[in-house]
Amino acid sequence: MPKLLTITEVAEMLRTSPNTINYWIYKGTGPKSIKVGRRRLWSEADVLAWLEARREPVGA
């Protein structure tokens, strides 16, 4: 079972605010999330994969 994170945990992990995470959800640009009832949760693996996909090459 993957570790599921709340919006607060994702924001802390990415060193940003929950408002920024909500904006990314609105724009469709943030990490993939899972809706469970009215709650939105993130798989830790999906957040790490999203972050890795944004890594810039050395010297960029």
Secondary structure by P-SEA (a helix, b strand, c coil): ccccccaaaaaaaacccaaaaaaaaaaccccbbbbcccbbbbcaaaaaaaaaaacccccc
